[in-house]
Amino acid sequence: MTRDDAPRHEGAAVRPRPLLRDDFRHFLPITTRWMDNDVYGHVNNVVYYAYFDTVVNRYLIERGVLDIQRGSVIGLVVETGCHYFAPLAFPETVHAGLRVARLGMSSVRYEVALFGGEAPTAAAQGHFVHVYVDRESRRPTVLPAPLRAALQELLA
């Protein structure tokens, strides 16, 4: 029985294909660290989420729309997911591609792909959803205009 002939469980999700570099508008090179590798010799799966968080927050900080110390609006992660296609390892430069798939009134769905070296296809890709809230009350708030403008630049 081939992989395509294998029985599927009812309701099982279809595995996505790796995305291409051309699917993204913004990239951040991230150098892997020795401590990122696990005992199997590749970057541990939990580190991929740190890379996701790094590319998103660095983009927002560099655009001047996230003040992590004093900003009145902050993003809380409410959903994450990742698909793995090929290993990443130390020493390697990972290129994190970033785009926005959905932009709501108070939320955004980021999509991130991680490319090893100069590979044209993603080694891993995933998403996370931020709900933007008032820092003090933690209640959802409308995205401030400068933040919305920065996110619109990334719309897929």
HUPEDA-V75461 format. One record per backbone hydrogen bond with DSSP energy under -0.5 kcal/mol. NH is the residue of the N-H (numbers start at 1). CO is the residue of the C=O. E is the energy in kcal/mol with one decimal. If there is no record, write none. Layout:
[[NH	CO	E] [NH	CO	E]]
This chain:
[[5	2	-0.6] [6	2	-0.9] [6	3	-0.6] [12	9	-2.4] [21	120	-1.6] [23	20	-1.9] [24	21	-1.9] [25	98	-0.9] [26	98	-1.2] [28	96	-1.6] [30	94	-3.5] [32	30	-0.5] [32	92	-2.8] [36	33	-1.6] [37	33	-0.6] [37	34	-1.2] [38	42	-2.6] [41	38	-2.1] [43	88	-3.4] [44	36	-2.6] [47	44	-1.5] [48	44	-0.8] [48	45	-0.7] [49	45	-0.7] [50	46	-0.9] [51	47	-2.1] [52	48	-2.2] [53	49	-2.5] [54	50	-2.3] [55	51	-2.4] [56	52	-2.0] [57	53	-2.5] [58	54	-2.4] [59	55	-1.7] [60	56	-2.2] [61	57	-2.6] [62	58	-2.8] [63	59	-1.7] [64	61	-1.4] [65	60	-2.4] [66	60	-0.7] [68	66	-0.7] [71	67	-2.1] [74	133	-2.5] [76	131	-2.6] [78	129	-2.6] [79	129	-0.8] [81	127	-1.7] [83	125	-3.2] [85	123	-3.7] [86	123	-2.1] [94	30	-3.3] [94	92	-0.6] [95	115	-2.9] [96	28	-2.8] [96	94	-0.7] [97	95	-0.7] [97	113	-3.3] [98	26	-2.5] [99	111	-2.1] [100	154	-2.7] [101	99	-0.5] [101	109	-2.7] [102	109	-1.1] [104	102	-0.5] [104	107	-3.0] [108	130	-2.1] [109	102	-2.6] [110	108	-0.7] [110	128	-2.7] [111	99	-2.8] [112	126	-2.4] [113	97	-1.9] [114	124	-3.1] [115	95	-2.2] [115	113	-0.5] [117	93	-2.5] [119	116	-2.4] [122	19	-2.4] [123	114	-3.2] [124	114	-1.3] [125	83	-2.3] [126	112	-2.9] [127	81	-2.1] [128	110	-1.6] [129	79	-2.3] [130	108	-2.3] [130	128	-0.5] [131	76	-2.5] [132	106	-3.6] [132	130	-0.5] [133	74	-3.0] [134	139	-2.4] [135	72	-3.2] [138	134	-2.5] [141	132	-2.4] [143	105	-2.7] [148	144	-2.6] [149	145	-2.4] [150	146	-2.0] [151	147	-2.3] [152	148	-2.4] [153	149	-1.1] [154	151	-1.6] [155	152	-1.2] [156	100	-2.7]]
